[in-house]
């Protein structure tokens, strides 16, 4: 009986406790369900990330962390993808710290996870949290002291913090594992030099050289140290001594060439480059890079005889690579440096024939055809180019428009520009005026880059129609450009000049006042980087207004800003303004300079013959 009563008692107790047990078990089941759901989202996110679809991966990671905030793997991936999206909001300092907070728990749980630690440290450095990057690498090095790849980034972060001694020690730890090399020596030397310890830097380079006799790299490294110390003569000495031991070392010869060109010794520059190219043990890619560096360092000289050495080098290279598009492209740019536009066009035509799908070569071909005054060559290549989307990229399309403008094929230029505009927004046309509501709608719908592109296209259309003397359509282009961006300095300047010089609005009129206001605004908008052409426009407006004294002030500012690139029109304006300020001799001198650039200008000829200003 007692046993039955005890059983009934236990049963009743269990029944009484059942609701509590059930309620207690529900959270566990719910947590498991949420974790399973979060894991499903996490796996989907990793698949999308593997496909390179970061936006989609981010959404799945976001859902995973929402389902289970304690899921540290999902939290790490969520914070990382927020960093990777580079969204303006996510890139704010507070948000970057928030992203790191999502990532950090995984590292706290698994401090020896190298890949996650390296990733976290990298993003911490982007968030200007270098101490955190160093903390993580200190942990990783402690956990994996024999993993050499950890020491270079550790050294970099120490250096970024200004802890150069620690950076040097980190490189020494790498050397303990992998041995010293030219790269480790240069890094140590750069850290030591950053502290201003030149003697120690030289000792470091010397120690490496002493430990590696019979090798060229220590000589190159020591010469680089001397160059960094602004002691080029010592650097040249070491390299020339090194060449006695390694007479065919191309790196020494090329370094010598670049050091000599900095000293203005063009003879040795050409000699060593040619010798390096012909005798050095370089791969094809290195030789192409060598020619491009050489091209950037060729001193400009109007005397074509001075190019004999470089002509010989390129002729030699042509013998090696007569049907190589990359080389012929470089060769064409060399001809351009010399000012031989016809030869440049010929070379790039051959390069383009070898690689007719390269849009960079197509753009170069069009540009060089304009300079060679054969724009029809570039236009034909563009019109036959197969990739329709690539053709309408902003740089390529505008280059074509320049060629069409040069050929006075204004309609063709406008057709391409209009297609480019419709690509930005199907609702617009360069030939149709916008109203303020349409402009507001575009500003709300398009990115800043798209708006900038559209503004430029309208402005270029205005310039084209101005040259075609279709003033009504030109005004549509300028007005539309300024409706989208009322502060665009280039559009303001070009429209102002168009009204004054082409439409010839009368001083005192409403349009004249607007032109003057736009011109003034363009100058104010570029106060940090003043443009000579904008000052020229304002000076010309003042001239037309009869304010000759102030016109001279602004014109002289324009001349000073554009002294390396004085166009005939600006020289002519300067002459006109000087004449009206009673400086006749100087005026005639400027008109003569303008005539040198435009020898068929009859108005300029009459000004010079009559020694007086003539209203065009």
JOLIN-V279738 format. One record per residue. OMEGA is omega in radians with two decimals (* if undefined). Layout:
# JOLIN-V279738
OMEGA / OMEGA
This chain:
# JOLIN-V279738
-3.14 / -3.14 / 3.13 / 3.13 / -3.14 / 3.13 / 3.14 / -3.14 / 3.14 / 3.12 / 3.12 / 3.14 / 3.13 / 3.13 / 3.12 / -3.10 / -3.03 / 3.12 / 3.13 / 3.13 / 3.14 / -3.13 / 3.13 / -3.09 / -3.06 / 3.13 / 3.13 / 3.12 / -3.13 / 3.11 / 3.13 / 3.13 / -3.13 / 3.11 / 3.13 / 3.13 / 3.12 / 3.14 / 3.11 / 3.11 / -3.12 / 3.13 / 3.10 / 3.13 / 3.13 / 3.10 / 3.12 / 3.12 / 3.11 / 3.12 / -3.12 / -3.13 / -3.00 / 3.12 / -3.13 / 3.12 / 3.12 / -3.13 / 3.13 / 3.11 / 3.11 / 3.12 / 3.14 / -3.10 / 3.07 / 3.12 / -3.07 / -3.10 / -3.12 / -3.08 / -2.94 / 3.10 / 3.12 / 3.13 / 3.11 / -3.10 / 3.12 / 3.12 / -3.12 / -3.12 / 3.05 / 3.06 / -3.05 / -3.09 / 3.12 / 3.07 / -3.11 / -3.13 / -3.10 / -3.09 / 3.09 / -3.09 / -3.13 / 3.14 / 3.10 / 3.06 / 3.08 / 3.11 / 3.11 / 3.12 / 3.06 / -3.05 / -2.94 / -3.09 / 3.13 / -3.13 / 3.08 / 3.13 / -3.09 / -3.04 / -3.12 / -3.14 / -3.01 / -3.05 / 3.13 / 3.14 / 3.12 / 3.14 / -3.13 / -3.12 / 3.12 / -3.12 / 3.06 / 3.11 / 3.09 / -3.13 / -3.13 / 3.12 / -3.07 / 3.08 / 3.11 / 3.08 / 3.14 / 3.12 / -3.12 / 3.14 / 3.05 / 3.11 / -3.11 / 3.13 / 3.10 / -3.13 / -3.08 / -3.05 / -3.12 / -3.11 / -2.96 / -3.05 / -3.12 / -2.93 / 3.13 / 3.10 / 3.09 / 3.10 / -3.13 / -3.12 / 3.05 / -3.13 / 3.10 / 3.11 / -3.12 / -3.13 / -2.99 / 3.12 / 3.10 / 3.11 / 3.12 / 3.13 / 3.12 / 3.10 / 3.11 / 3.09 / 3.08 / -3.13 / 3.10 / -3.12 / -3.00 / -3.10 / 3.14 / 3.12 / 3.09 / -3.10 / -3.12 / 3.13 / -3.14 / 3.13 / 3.12 / -3.12 / -3.13 / 3.10 / -3.13 / 3.11 / 3.13 / 3.08 / 3.12 / -3.11 / -3.04 / -3.12 / 3.14 / 3.12 / 3.12 / 3.11 / 3.13 / 3.12 / 3.14 / 3.13 / 3.12 / 3.13 / -3.13 / -3.12 / -3.09 / 3.14 / 3.11 / 3.11 / -3.11 / -3.02 / 3.10 / 3.11 / 3.11 / -3.12 / -3.12 / 3.08 / 3.13 / 3.10 / 3.12 / 3.12 / 3.12 / 3.12 / -3.11 / 3.05 / -3.03 / -3.13 / 3.10 / 3.11 / 3.14 / 3.13 / -3.12 / -3.14 / -3.13 / 3.03 / 3.12 / 3.14 / 3.08 / 3.13 / -3.11 / -2.98 / -3.13 / -3.11 / -3.08 / -3.13 / 3.12 / -3.12 / -3.10 / 3.07 / 3.09 / -3.14 / -3.11 / 3.09 / 3.12 / -3.13 / 3.08 / 3.10 / -3.13 / 3.14 / -3.05 / -3.14 / 3.12 / 3.08 / -3.13 / -3.07 / -3.07 / 3.09 / -3.12 / -3.13 / 3.12 / -3.10 / -3.04 / -3.01 / -3.08 / -3.14 / -3.09 / 2.99 / -3.13 / -3.10 / 3.13 / 3.12 / 3.11 / 3.11 / 3.11 / 3.13 / -3.14 / 3.06 / 3.10 / -3.12 / -3.13 / -3.07 / 3.11 / 3.11 / 3.11 / 3.10 / -3.11 / 3.12 / -3.06 / 3.13 / -3.11 / -3.14 / -3.07 / -3.11 / -3.13 / 3.04 / -3.12 / 3.13 / -3.12 / 3.08 / 3.08 / -3.13 / 3.12 / 3.09 / 3.12 / -3.03 / -3.05 / -3.11 / 3.13 / -3.04 / -3.11 / 3.12 / -3.12 / 3.06 / 3.09 / 3.12 / -3.14 / 3.13 / 3.02 / 3.10 / 3.12 / 3.09 / 3.13 / -3.10 / 3.11 / -3.02 / 3.13 / 3.12 / 3.12 / 3.13 / 3.14 / -3.14 / -3.08 / 3.02 / 3.14 / 3.10 / -3.12 / 3.07 / -3.14 / -3.12 / -3.03 / 3.11 / -3.11 / -3.12 / 3.11 / 3.09 / 3.10 / 3.12 / 3.12 / 3.13 / -3.14 / -3.12 / -3.10 / 3.10 / 3.09 / -3.13 / 3.11 / -3.12 / 3.04 / -3.02 / -3.11 / 3.12 / 3.12 / 3.14 / -3.13 / 3.14 / 3.13 / -3.09 / 3.14 / -3.12 / -2.96 / -3.04 / -3.06 / 3.12 / -3.14 / -3.12 / -3.06 / 2.99 / -2.92 / -3.07 / -3.11 / 3.13 / 3.13 / 3.08 / 3.08 / -3.14 / 3.09 / 3.12 / -3.14 / 3.08 / 3.12 / 3.13 / -3.08 / 3.05 / -3.01 / -3.12 / 3.13 / 3.12 / -3.10 / 3.13 / -3.13 / 3.13 / 3.13 / 3.09 / 3.11 / 3.12 / 3.14 / 3.08 / 3.08 / 3.12 / -3.08 / -3.04 / -3.02 / 3.01 / -3.14 / -3.07 / -3.04 / 3.14 / 3.00 / 2.92 / -3.02 / 3.12 / 3.12 / 3.11 / 3.09 / 3.14 / 3.11 / 3.14 / 3.12 / -3.02 / -3.00 / 3.05 / 3.14 / 3.11 / 3.14 / 3.11 / 3.11 / 3.11 / -3.11 / 3.09 / -3.13 / -3.13 / 3.09 / 3.14 / 3.13 / 3.09 / 3.08 / 3.12 / -3.12 / -3.14 / 3.08 / 3.13 / 3.11 / -3.13 / 3.01 / -2.97 / -3.14 / 3.14 / 3.08 / -3.14 / 3.08 / 3.14 / -3.12 / -3.12 / 3.13 / 3.13 / -3.10 / 3.03 / 3.14 / 3.14 / -3.08 / -3.07 / -3.12 / -3.00 / -3.11 / 3.12 / 3.12 / -3.12 / -3.06 / 3.14 / 3.13 / -3.12 / 3.10 / -3.10 / -3.08 / -2.96 / -3.08 / 3.12 / 3.14 / 3.10 / -3.02 / 3.04 / -3.11 / 3.14 / 3.12 / -3.13 / 3.10 / 3.13 / 3.13 / 3.12 / -3.14 / 3.12 / 3.14 / -3.14 / 3.10 / -3.12 / 3.14 / 3.11 / 3.14 / -3.08 / -3.11 / -3.09 / -3.13 / 3.10 / -3.02 / -3.12 / -3.12 / -3.13 / 3.12 / 3.08 / 3.10 / 3.12 / -3.10 / 3.10 / -3.12 / 3.08 / 3.11 / 3.10 / -3.14 / 3.13 / -3.12 / 3.14 / -2.97 / -3.11 / 3.12 / 3.11 / -3.13 / 3.14 / -3.11 / -3.14 / 3.11 / 3.04 / 3.10 / -3.12 / -3.14 / -3.13 / -3.07 / -3.00 / 3.11 / -3.02 / -3.06 / 3.13 / -3.12 / -3.10 / 3.14 / 3.09 / 3.13 / 3.09 / -3.11 / 3.09 / 3.14 / -3.09 / 3.08 / -3.12 / -3.11 / 3.06 / 3.04 / -3.12 / -2.98 / -3.08 / 3.13 / 3.14 / -3.14 / 3.14 / 3.13 / 3.11 / 3.12 / 3.10 / 3.11 / -3.11 / 3.09 / 3.13 / -3.11 / -3.01 / 3.14 / -3.09 / -3.08 / 3.14 / 3.12 / 3.13 / -3.13 / 3.10 / -3.12 / -3.13 / -3.07 / -3.12 / 3.12 / 3.11 / 3.04 / 3.13 / -3.12 / *
